[in-house]
Amino acid sequence: MVANLTTPLIGIVSTTAIGRLGDATLLGGVAMASVLFDCMFWLFAFLRMSTVAFTAQSLGAGEASELRAILVRGFIVAALIGTGLIVLQIPLATLLLGAMGGSEGVTRAAKTYFTIRIWSAPLALGNYVVLGWLIGQARAKLALGTQIAINLINMAATMLLVLVFDFGIAGAAIAAVIAEAAGLLLGVVIARRLQGTLTVPRATLFDRAKLMRMLAVNRDIMIRTASLITAFLFFTAQGARAGDMTLAANAVLNNFLLISAFFLDGLANAAEQLCGRAYGARNRNAFAGAVRLVLIWGFAFAVAVAAVFALFGTSFIDIMTASTEVRRIARDYLPFVVFAPLLGVFAFAYDGVYIGATWARDMRNLMVLSLLVFLAAWFALRSFGNAGLWGALLAHYAARGGLEALRYPVLLRKSFAT
């Protein structure tokens, strides 16, 4: 869980460092670009999710020899996708930044950040694979170590380049590339120490049945993630259309959502590993027990996170931005952030369960339905402005978890039918 908590810090550190400069336009630019990278890389988070599931299921089925092949397959896919993003960076920047609807100054600042950080794409996606591979084996300390290393390097490099050498937004983007490269190098070293070698026979690496299953699961997870990203991009775009100050305030509060989301997603990681291993061993009792355990702990942590936000949220806002107006707006919408982890418990917990069991098709369908709920809620609440936008986002959280909870008993019976 702690390893996953460090994941959003690259965007948070960039936003915080630029926020200390006191320029709302620069803050809005780096915030908008950071959200784009969070969403763009998140679209390919199946590299982490499926790697966790396949690794855990292989262990549960007693197929430890498959672990090396799962890792290398993931690296190959990460390299191909990352290289494609770099090649397409100009049309991507034009399309994505144009769709966000920010002001000219915000868009110009965001483009500077985008065109530098895009070079971290193969590295960041490779780190997804390493993280999933380690979590799938329940090697939490090693997963924690690699993520902490990435974010400490990013934090140090960002502060040095932005606040000391005054490289501005470019410095924040360069720091992200440096951190991702260092993290992947560390991950490869760890993998070699665990496996002895990363060489995999060609016949094993390109086993048709395993490749087809991997592609099918990854496809469904990608569609599911695209639906989720659409909701958050729509949220960001609507904030941008409300003005630079509202965009900057929402960006600050989005960091709270990222912290709570990745905090709860740490429990989802546990569900992926525990449920995946039980599923691979065909042990229904262990599977159901893991689901109960994750839900209980999920509620406990959600209450704790909500309490921290309620008590210290205003102080966190003041740390993240020096702009008086941005601080004022962010405080007005802080209550929505406080309720977010409480409504998101089922969503994150059941995401982990569905991924661990590779119920990818059902998860995909339910996420598309949740997106429709979000858009309907926004349409109904749009007259309330930014408050209505936040209300629709909370409705999306509730729909995700509720629909998966309703579907879970049916899938449990079908998957473990004798």
C-alpha positions in Angstrom: 0.0 0.0 0.0 2.8 2.5 0.9 4.6 1.6 -2.3 1.5 2.6 -4.3 1.1 5.8 -2.3 4.3 7.2 -3.7 3.1 6.8 -7.4 1.3 10.2 -7.7 4.1 12.1 -6.1 5.8 13.0 -9.4 2.8 15.2 -10.5 2.3 16.4 -6.9 6.0 17.5 -6.5 5.9 19.2 -9.9 2.7 21.1 -9.0 3.9 22.0 -5.6 7.3 23.3 -6.8 5.8 25.4 -9.5 3.0 26.5 -7.1 5.7 28.0 -4.9 6.5 30.4 -7.7 3.1 32.1 -7.1 2.1 32.2 -10.8 -1.4 30.8 -11.4 -0.8 30.4 -15.1 2.4 28.3 -14.6 0.6 26.3 -11.9 -2.4 25.7 -14.2 0.0 24.6 -17.0 2.0 22.1 -15.0 -1.2 20.9 -13.4 -3.0 20.3 -16.7 0.0 18.6 -18.2 0.5 16.4 -15.1 -3.1 15.3 -15.3 -2.6 14.4 -19.0 0.4 12.3 -18.1 -1.4 10.7 -15.2 -4.3 9.8 -17.5 -2.1 8.8 -20.5 0.1 6.5 -18.6 -2.9 5.4 -16.6 -4.4 4.2 -19.9 -1.6 1.7 -20.0 -1.9 0.7 -16.4 -2.9 -2.8 -17.6 0.8 -3.4 -17.7 0.8 -3.3 -13.9 -2.6 -4.8 -13.3 -2.3 -7.8 -15.6 1.2 -8.4 -14.5 0.0 -8.6 -10.9 -2.8 -11.0 -11.8 -0.8 -13.3 -14.1 2.2 -13.4 -11.6 -0.1 -14.2 -8.6 -2.1 -16.8 -10.5 1.1 -18.5 -11.7 2.3 -18.7 -8.2 -1.0 -20.1 -7.0 -1.0 -22.7 -9.8 2.6 -23.7 -8.9 4.0 -22.3 -12.2 6.9 -20.3 -10.8 9.0 -20.9 -13.9 6.5 -18.6 -15.8 7.5 -15.5 -13.7 10.5 -14.5 -15.9 8.4 -14.8 -19.1 5.7 -12.6 -17.6 8.2 -9.9 -16.7 9.9 -9.9 -20.1 6.6 -9.9 -22.0 5.6 -6.9 -20.0 8.9 -5.1 -20.8 8.4 -5.7 -24.6 4.9 -4.3 -24.6 6.0 -1.3 -22.4 8.9 -0.5 -24.8 6.6 -0.7 -27.9 3.9 1.5 -26.4 6.4 4.0 -24.9 8.2 4.4 -28.2 4.9 4.9 -30.0 4.0 7.8 -27.6 7.3 9.5 -28.3 6.9 9.2 -32.0 3.4 10.6 -31.9 4.2 13.4 -29.3 3.4 16.4 -31.6 -0.1 15.3 -32.7 -0.8 14.0 -29.1 0.2 17.4 -27.6 -1.9 19.3 -30.1 -4.9 17.0 -29.6 -4.8 16.6 -25.8 -3.9 20.2 -24.9 -6.4 21.6 -27.3 -9.2 19.4 -25.9 -8.4 20.7 -22.3 -9.6 24.2 -23.2 -7.1 26.1 -21.1 -6.1 29.7 -21.7 -3.2 30.5 -24.0 -0.7 31.0 -21.2 -1.7 27.8 -19.5 -1.6 25.8 -22.7 1.9 27.2 -23.6 3.3 26.2 -20.2 1.7 22.8 -20.4 3.2 22.2 -23.8 6.7 22.9 -22.5 6.2 20.3 -19.8 4.6 17.8 -22.1 7.3 17.8 -24.8 10.0 17.0 -22.3 8.3 14.5 -20.0 7.0 12.4 -22.9 10.5 11.0 -23.2 9.9 9.2 -19.9 7.1 7.1 -21.5 9.0 3.8 -22.0 10.6 4.2 -18.6 7.4 4.9 -16.7 5.6 2.0 -18.4 8.5 -0.3 -17.7 8.2 0.7 -14.0 4.6 -0.3 -14.1 5.7 -3.8 -15.2 8.3 -4.1 -12.4 5.8 -2.9 -9.8 3.1 -5.3 -10.9 5.7 -8.2 -11.0 6.9 -7.5 -7.5 3.4 -7.0 -6.0 2.2 -10.2 -7.7 4.9 -12.1 -5.8 4.0 -10.3 -2.5 7.4 -8.7 -2.4 6.0 -5.5 -0.9 9.3 -4.2 0.5 11.0 -4.4 -2.8 8.1 -2.7 -4.5 8.2 0.0 -1.8 11.9 0.5 -2.3 11.7 1.0 -6.0 8.8 3.5 -5.7 10.5 5.4 -2.9 13.7 5.6 -4.9 11.8 7.0 -8.0 10.0 9.7 -6.0 13.0 10.7 -3.8 15.1 11.2 -6.9 12.2 13.2 -8.5 11.7 15.3 -5.5 15.4 16.2 -5.2 15.8 16.8 -8.9 12.7 18.9 -9.1 13.6 21.2 -6.1 17.1 21.6 -7.5 16.1 22.3 -11.1 13.0 24.4 -10.4 13.8 26.3 -7.1 17.6 26.5 -7.2 18.5 26.7 -10.9 15.2 28.3 -11.9 14.6 26.0 -14.9 10.8 26.4 -14.3 8.4 24.0 -15.8 11.2 22.4 -18.0 13.1 21.6 -14.9 10.1 19.7 -13.4 9.7 17.7 -16.6 13.4 16.8 -16.8 13.4 15.7 -13.2 10.5 13.3 -14.0 12.5 11.7 -16.8 15.6 11.3 -14.6 13.6 9.7 -11.8 11.8 7.2 -14.1 15.1 6.2 -15.7 16.7 5.6 -12.3 13.7 3.6 -11.1 13.7 1.3 -14.1 17.4 0.6 -13.8 16.9 -0.3 -10.1 13.9 -2.5 -11.0 16.0 -4.5 -13.6 18.8 -5.0 -11.1 16.3 -6.3 -8.5 14.7 -8.7 -11.1 18.1 -10.1 -12.1 19.0 -10.7 -8.5 15.7 -12.5 -7.9 15.8 -14.6 -11.1 19.5 -14.9 -11.8 18.9 -14.0 -15.4 16.1 -12.4 -17.5 16.8 -14.7 -20.5 13.6 -16.5 -21.6 13.4 -19.2 -24.4 11.7 -17.9 -27.5 9.1 -20.7 -27.4 8.1 -19.8 -23.8 8.1 -16.1 -24.3 5.8 -16.3 -27.4 3.6 -19.1 -26.2 0.4 -18.5 -28.3 -2.2 -19.4 -25.6 -0.6 -17.2 -23.0 -0.1 -14.3 -25.4 -3.7 -14.4 -26.5 -4.9 -14.5 -22.9 -2.7 -11.6 -22.0 -3.9 -9.6 -25.0 -7.5 -10.2 -24.3 -7.2 -9.3 -20.6 -5.1 -6.2 -21.4 -7.6 -5.1 -24.1 -10.5 -5.2 -21.6 -8.5 -3.5 -18.8 -7.5 -0.8 -21.3 -11.1 -0.1 -22.3 -12.1 0.0 -18.7 -9.3 2.4 -17.9 -10.1 4.6 -20.9 -13.6 5.0 -19.6 -12.3 6.0 -16.2 -9.8 8.4 -17.8 -12.6 10.0 -19.8 -14.4 10.9 -16.6 -11.3 12.6 -15.1 -10.3 14.3 -18.3 -13.9 15.6 -18.7 -13.7 16.8 -15.1 -10.4 18.6 -15.7 -11.6 20.2 -19.0 -14.7 21.6 -17.4 -12.6 23.1 -14.6 -10.3 24.6 -17.3 -13.3 26.2 -18.9 -14.3 27.8 -15.6 -11.1 29.9 -15.6 -7.4 29.7 -14.6 -8.1 30.1 -10.9 -10.7 27.4 -10.8 -8.5 25.1 -12.9 -5.6 25.7 -10.5 -7.7 25.1 -7.4 -9.2 21.9 -8.8 -5.6 20.8 -9.6 -4.6 21.3 -6.0 -7.6 19.3 -4.8 -6.9 16.7 -7.4 -3.7 15.9 -5.6 -5.8 15.0 -2.5 -7.8 12.6 -4.7 -4.6 11.1 -6.1 -3.3 10.5 -2.6 -6.5 9.0 -1.3 -6.9 7.0 -4.5 -3.5 5.5 -4.5 -3.8 4.9 -0.8 -6.9 2.8 -1.3 -5.5 1.4 -4.5 -2.7 -0.1 -2.3 -5.4 -2.3 -0.8 -6.6 -3.1 -4.3 -3.0 -4.3 -5.0 -3.3 -6.6 -2.0 -6.6 -7.9 -3.4 -5.0 -8.5 -6.8 -2.3 -10.5 -5.2 -4.3 -12.4 -2.7 -7.3 -13.1 -5.0 -5.1 -13.9 -7.9 -3.2 -16.5 -5.9 -6.4 -18.0 -4.6 -7.9 -18.0 -8.0 -4.9 -19.7 -9.5 -5.1 -22.4 -6.8 -8.9 -22.7 -7.3 -9.5 -22.1 -3.6 -12.9 -20.4 -3.2 -12.7 -20.0 0.6 -9.3 -18.3 0.4 -10.7 -16.0 -2.4 -13.8 -15.0 -0.5 -11.8 -14.5 2.7 -9.4 -12.1 0.9 -12.3 -10.1 -0.4 -13.8 -9.7 3.1 -10.4 -8.7 4.5 -9.8 -6.0 1.9 -13.2 -4.5 2.4 -12.8 -4.3 6.1 -9.3 -2.7 5.9 -10.6 -0.4 3.1 -13.2 1.1 5.2 -10.7 1.7 8.1 -8.2 3.4 5.9 -10.9 5.5 4.1 -12.1 6.9 7.4 -8.5 7.7 8.4 -7.8 9.4 5.1 -11.0 11.4 5.3 -10.2 12.5 8.8 -6.8 13.7 7.8 -8.2 15.7 4.9 -10.9 17.2 7.2 -8.4 18.2 9.9 -5.4 19.3 7.8 -6.8 20.0 4.4 -6.4 23.7 4.6 -2.8 23.5 5.7 -2.1 21.1 2.7 -3.7 23.6 0.3 -1.5 26.4 1.7 1.6 24.3 1.1 0.7 23.4 -2.5 0.1 27.0 -3.7 1.1 30.5 -2.7 -1.8 32.2 -4.6 -4.4 33.6 -2.2 -7.2 33.3 -4.7 -6.4 29.7 -5.5 -6.3 28.9 -1.8 -9.7 30.5 -1.2 -11.4 28.6 -4.1 -9.7 25.3 -3.1 -11.0 25.6 0.5 -14.6 26.1 -0.8 -14.5 22.6 -2.4 -12.5 20.8 0.2 -15.6 19.0 1.7 -16.0 17.1 -1.6 -12.5 15.7 -1.3 -13.1 14.6 2.3 -16.0 12.4 1.2 -14.2 11.0 -1.8 -12.4 8.1 0.0 -15.5 7.1 1.9 -17.4 6.7 -1.4 -14.5 5.1 -3.2 -13.9 2.1 -0.9 -16.0 -0.4 -2.9 -14.7 0.9 -6.2 -11.0 0.4 -5.3 -11.5 -2.8 -3.4 -13.5 -4.6 -6.1 -11.2 -3.3 -8.8 -8.5 -5.3 -7.1 -10.7 -8.4 -6.8 -11.8 -8.3 -10.4 -8.3 -7.8 -11.7 -6.9 -10.6 -9.5 -9.5 -13.0 -10.9 -9.0 -11.6 -14.4 -12.7 -10.8 -14.6 -11.7 -8.1 -17.1 -14.7 -8.2 -19.4 -17.2 -7.6 -16.6 -15.0 -4.9 -15.1 -14.9 -3.2 -18.5 -18.6 -3.2 -19.0 -19.4 -1.9 -15.5 -16.9 0.9 -15.9 -18.5 2.0 -19.1 -21.8 2.1 -17.3 -20.3 4.1 -14.5 -19.1 6.7 -17.0 -22.6 7.1 -18.2 -23.8 7.7 -14.6 -21.1 10.3 -14.3 -22.1 12.2 -17.4 -25.8 12.0 -16.5 -25.0 13.3 -13.0 -23.0 16.2 -14.5 -25.8 17.1 -16.9 -28.3 17.1 -14.0 -26.0 19.2 -11.7 -24.3 21.5 -14.3 -26.3 24.5 -13.1 -24.4 24.4 -9.8 -21.1 25.1 -11.6 -17.9 23.7 -10.1 -19.8 22.3 -7.1 -22.0 20.3 -9.5 -18.9 19.0 -11.3 -17.5 17.7 -8.0 -20.9 16.2 -7.1 -20.9 14.3 -10.4 -17.4 13.0 -9.7 -18.5 11.6 -6.3 -21.5 10.0 -8.0 -19.1 8.3 -10.4 -17.1 6.9 -7.4 -20.3 5.5 -5.8 -21.5 3.9 -9.1 -18.2 2.1 -9.7 -18.2 0.4 -6.4 -21.9 -0.3 -6.2 -22.1 -2.0 -9.6 -19.1 -4.2 -9.0 -20.4 -5.2 -5.6 -23.8 -6.2 -7.1 -22.1 -8.3 -9.8 -19.5 -10.0 -7.5 -21.7 -12.8 -6.1 -22.7 -13.9 -9.6 -19.0 -14.0 -10.8 -17.9 -15.8 -7.7 -20.4 -18.7 -8.2 -19.6 -19.0 -11.9 -15.8 -18.9 -11.4 -15.7 -21.5 -8.7 -18.5 -23.8 -9.9 -17.6 -27.5 -9.5 
